[in-house]
């Protein structure tokens, strides 16, 4: 039986994982000494993490806060 968490059923979560897969090879080519490399790595990692955490919240305000953080990281 294949079980999924609720956030794994969200299309936006799947797209955020695809974004990481797309951007990771680009980040590997950039010099590690660039500040932007670390910043981009942390931003792309936080997108699916915030989506997953926000999807587990019960109140709309809590969910919106995490989804807003994910959106900010994407921008």
C-alpha positions as CSV (number, residue, x, y, z in Angstrom):
1,X,0.0,0.0,0.0
2,X,1.4,3.4,-1.0
3,X,0.6,6.0,1.6
4,X,1.2,9.7,1.2
5,X,1.2,12.6,3.6
6,X,-1.4,15.2,2.8
7,X,1.2,17.7,1.5
8,X,2.5,15.2,-0.9
9,X,-0.8,15.3,-2.7
10,X,-0.5,19.0,-3.4
11,X,0.5,20.0,-6.9
12,X,2.5,23.0,-5.6
13,X,4.5,20.7,-3.4
14,X,5.4,18.5,-6.4
15,X,6.3,21.6,-8.4
16,X,8.6,22.8,-5.6
17,X,10.4,19.5,-5.6
18,X,10.8,19.8,-9.4
19,X,12.2,23.3,-9.0
20,X,14.9,21.9,-6.6
21,X,15.8,19.2,-9.1
22,X,16.0,21.8,-11.9
23,X,18.1,24.3,-9.9
24,X,20.5,22.0,-8.1
25,X,22.8,21.4,-11.1
26,X,23.0,25.1,-11.7
27,X,24.0,25.7,-8.0
28,X,26.7,23.0,-8.3
29,X,28.3,24.9,-11.1
30,X,28.5,28.2,-9.1
31,X,31.4,28.9,-6.9
32,X,30.7,28.0,-3.3
33,X,32.3,31.3,-2.2
34,X,29.4,33.3,-3.6
35,X,26.9,34.3,-1.0
36,X,24.1,33.9,-3.5
37,X,24.8,30.1,-3.8
38,X,24.1,29.5,-0.2
39,X,21.1,31.9,-0.2
40,X,19.5,30.1,-3.2
41,X,20.2,26.7,-1.7
42,X,18.4,27.7,1.6
43,X,15.6,29.3,-0.3
44,X,14.8,26.3,-2.5
45,X,15.0,24.0,0.4
46,X,12.6,26.1,2.5
47,X,9.8,26.1,-0.1
48,X,8.7,22.5,0.2
49,X,9.4,22.5,3.9
50,X,7.1,25.4,4.5
51,X,4.4,24.0,2.3
52,X,4.5,20.7,4.2
53,X,4.6,22.3,7.6
54,X,1.8,24.8,6.7
55,X,-0.4,22.1,5.3
56,X,-0.3,20.4,8.7
57,X,-1.7,23.4,10.6
58,X,-5.3,23.5,11.6
59,X,-6.2,27.2,11.5
60,X,-6.3,29.2,8.3
61,X,-4.0,31.9,9.7
62,X,-1.3,29.4,10.6
63,X,-1.5,27.8,7.2
64,X,-1.3,31.1,5.4
65,X,1.8,32.2,7.4
66,X,3.7,29.1,6.2
67,X,2.4,29.3,2.7
68,X,3.4,33.0,2.6
69,X,6.9,32.0,3.8
70,X,7.1,29.5,1.0
71,X,6.0,32.1,-1.6
72,X,8.6,34.6,-0.3
73,X,11.3,32.0,-0.6
74,X,10.3,31.3,-4.2
75,X,10.5,35.0,-5.0
